Amino acid sequence: MKLERKILVLGANSFSGQDLVDLLLDDPGNQVIGVSRSLERSDLFLSYRCRAELARYRYHAIDYNRDMQDLFTLLQQERPEYVVNFAALSEVAPSWESPEDWFLTNCVGLARLVNHLRKQPWLKRYLHISSPEVYGSCVGDVLEDAPMNPSTPYAASKAAADMLLSCCRKQFGFPVVTVRATNVYGSRQQLHKIIPRAFIYLKMGRKISLHGGGRAVKSYLHIRDVSRGELLALWHGETGAIYHLSPEGGISIRDLVQGICGTLGVSFQEATAVVEERPGQDAAYVINSERARKELGWQPVIDLDAGLAETRQWIEEYWDQILKSPLEYQHRL
């Protein structure tokens, strides 16, 4: 079969990147090139590694900050028509400790990449993965044209990247489309994230820390629903447009963890401990996704209960490997 599209995915080792790779490989017309800074991980964290064959996928370990010239060489060799960029430092709380690292990756690295890509005649579309955190606390009907008001170094670095891409679009016609999705979850997520961490800690008999009592409201989307939205934006999104991906409403961290405790038959009071709120924690992330629903025909299909059940099953299946893996965030540039 003729391969109709060549797509390069930056950050292919990331939670969101690996799932989009898996979804792209469902289409036999796609040839996919994955790039991340570290060696390719195991199927504990990479769903596509469970496939029977990976003839249409190639992986390259290239450090986004240290080896950009190697990435430029790969791009010139492959000439992908589509580039999707998940490469970023995405943790919020640790960004206060060394904000320069977040700006180096999320802004300086991106600026070097985009300055190269904007000159390439073979590039048809660049999909940029942004974040609703650029808006600060999202209360009310937050649309794609809402003003940016970041409250953490991470959010500020993402806002700066978005503004740079907007400049490149206006000045050079750079073919960017941007997606901002609310809190993503599902099997193969980083183990320190609240949903897998809650299941793991309850299974281990460890207390779950609720920052600020878990009052912050989040909007959780299953990883596959997010990947479907990203793919629709890649193929059919309007150049220069921003698309929100979100469910209809949100849930507080407290209620989320309480529901997980109930599922496992564990006392919420005994299993949790209230700790101080993180600096810059926004009160809510609830955004409007009508544009993606109307223009792209996107809507989430995996509800929270089903997604939590899938995540729990993944943890049970890979429990021996999880026990050998770090459960806390480990920062490295």
N, C-alpha and C positions, 0 to 999 in steps of 0.2 A: 504494500500500500504506500502511496506517495505521502510523505510527511508534509503537511500543508503549513504548519506554523513552527517556528523556533522561538522558544520562550526561555529567557534567563531569569532565574529567581535568586536574588541576593538575600542572604539570611535563610537559606534553605534548611539549616539545622535548627532553626527556631520553631517554637510551637506552631505559630501561624504559617510560617513558611513551609514546613514539612507537610501540613495538611493541604495547602494549595498545590504542592507538587503532586500529592496523591490524587487530588481531584483532576489535575491536568492530565495525568497519565490514564485516566478513564477514557480519554478521547484518543483513538489510535492514530489520529492525524497530527498529534502534538509531539514534538521533540523537545525535551526539557533539559536544561543545564542548571545545576544547582551550585551555588557558591556560598561558603561560610568560612569563618576564620579558623575553625577547628576541624579536626578529622571527623569524618562522617560517623554519626552516633549509631547505637543499636536500635532494634525495633521496640525497645522500651519507650523511646521517645520519637521514633520515626515510623509512622504508619505505613508509608510506601515500602518499607523494607520487608513487609509481610507479603508482598506480591510475588507471584511465581516467577516472573521474569521482569527485568528492568533494562531491556535492550534500548529503549528510547529515552533513558535517563543517564546523564553523566554528572559526576560530582567533582568539584575542585575545592581544595582547602586553600583559600587566599585571604590573608588578613586585610581587612578593609582600610585600616589605618596605616599599616607598615608596608604593605605590598601593593599599593594602588597601581603602580606601573604594570605589575603582573596581571592585574584585572584588566587594564587597558589592552594589553597584548591579547588576552583571551577574548575580549569583546571584538577586537579587530579580526581575529581568526574565525570566530563563530558568526559574527554579524547578526545577532538575534533581532528579529522584527519587534519583539516585545520584551521589555524589561520590567520586572516587578521587584520593588525594593522594600524588604522587611528588615534590612540591616540597620540596627539601632541599639543603643542602650536604653532599655525600656523600664527599668525599675525606678519607682518614684522616690521612696524614702531615702535610699542610698545616694541619690543624686545631690543631696545636701552635703555629703561628706567630701566629694571631689567633683564639683560641678564642671570643672574644666574637662574631665573625661567625657561627660555627656555632650558637651559642645563640640569636642574634637570629633567624635563619631557622628553625632546627629546633624551637625552643621558643617564643619570643615571638610569631613570626608564626603558628605553629600555634595558640597559645593564643587569639589574636585571632580567627582563623578559626573555631575550634571554638565559641568563646563566641557567635559569631553563628549558626552552623549549628544549635546545640542548641535554638534558639528557633523554628526554622522547621518548620511542620507538614507541608510538602511533602517533606521529606527522609525517604527510606525506609532508606537504607544509606550509611554512610561507610566506605570501605575505606582503611585506613591502612597504608602501606608502611614497615615497621620494618626491623631488621637483626639477624642473629645476633651482631653485635659487642656488643650490650648484655650478653651473657653473659660477655664476656672470652674466654679460650681455651677452646674447646669440645672436651673430651676425654671419651670414654665415651658413654653413652646420654643425650644432652641432650634433654630433653623441653620442652614449651612452658611448664611451670611451674617451670623451673629458675630459681634466683635470679639477678638481674642483678648483674654485676660488671664494669662497663666499665673499659677500661684506656687510653682515649684521649679527648680532648675531643669528637671526633665521636661516639664510642660513648656518652659520658655525655649528650650532647645528645639522642640518640635515646632513651636510657633515660628521661630526664626527660619527653620527649614522650609516651612510652608510659604512664608513670605518670599524667600529666595526663588522658589519654584514659580510663584506667581509673577515675579519680575521676569524670569526667563520666558514664561509664556507670553507676556505682553511684548517683550522686546524682540524675541527671536521666533515666536510661534512654537515653542517647545511643546511636544504632544503629551502633556501631563494630564492625568486624571487622578483625583485624590479620593481616598476612602477614609472615613473616620468611624470606626466601630466601637460600640460600648464594650464592657468587660467580657472577654472571651474566656471560655472554659471547655473542658472535655477531657477525654482520655489523652494521655501523652503530654499533658501540661507540665510545666516546671513544678517540682514537688513542693516548693515553698509557697506557691500560690494558695489562696485561702481554701478553695474547694478540695483539691487533692490533700492539702495539709490537714484539713479537718478530718477527712476519712482516715488518713494515716495516723494522726495523733490519737484519735479515738480507738483505733485498732491496737495502738501501742500503750494505751492507758495514760497518755500525756495530756496535760491541760492545753487548751487552745486559748491564746491571748486575743482578747477583743480590744483593739485600740479604740479609745474613747467610748468603750462600752458597746461598740459595734453599731453606733447610730448612723454612720454614713450609708447612704442609699446608692446602690449600684444597679445597673441594668445588664443582666447576664444573657449572653448569646452563645449558643453552642458553636464550636469551632467550624463545623461543616456548614452551618448557616452563614457564617461570616465568609468562608471560602467561596461559597456559591455567589454571594454578593460581590466579592472581589472579582470573580471571574466574569460576571455580567458587566461590571464596570470596565474591565479590561477590553472586552469585545465590543460592548455597545454603549459605553458611557460617552457623554459629550466631552470633547477635548476642552480642558480648562475647568471642568466642573468638579465640584466636591459632592460626595454622596455619603450620607449618614446611614449606618446600619445599626438598628436597635430594635428591641422588643417594644411592646405597647407601654410597659411600665417598669418600675424598679422594685427592689426589695432591699431592706436593710441587712447589713452583715449579721447583725444579731438574729434576725428572723431566719436568714439563710442557714446559719450554724445550728440554730434551734431545730430547724427542719431536718438537718442531717443527723443530729442527735436522736431525734424521734425515730428516724428510719432505722437506726442501729439499736434502738431501745436503751439509750444511755441518758442519764440525767443531765440536762443542760447546765444546771447550776453547778454540779460537781465536775463537769468536764471543761468549764471555761473559767477564765480569770480576766477581769477588767484591768487594762493597763492604760497608760497615758496615750493620748491621741498623737498621731504622727504630725510633724510640722507641715503646714500647708495642705492638710487633708481637706478636700472639698466636700461640702455637705451632700451633694447629690450629682449623679451623672444620668440624667434622663433627657434624651434628645429626640427630635422629630425626624423620622425616616420616611416621610411621605414621598419625597422626591425619588428615592430608590424604588419604592413600591410602585409608583406611577410610571416613571420613565424606563426602569429596567425590568419591571415585573417581578421584583424580588419581594419575598416575605419569609420570615423564619418559620420552619416546619417542625423543629425539635423542641418540645417544651422542656421546662426546667426539670420536672420530675424524671422524664425519660433520659435527659442528659446526665443527671446525677446518678441514675441507675447504671448507665454505661460507664461513667467514671469509676464508680465503685467496683464494677466487674473488672475493669482494666487493672485496678490496684490489686484485687484478689489474684488475678492471673499472673501478675508480675511481682508478687510480694517478695519473693526471694531476692530479686534484683533490686527492688526498692530499698530493702534493708541494707544493701551494700552501697547505696547512693547517698550523697549529701542531701540533707533535708532543709538546709538553710541556703539563702542566696550567697553566692561566692563571686565577689566582684573581681573582674580583671579587664584591663583595657586591651 
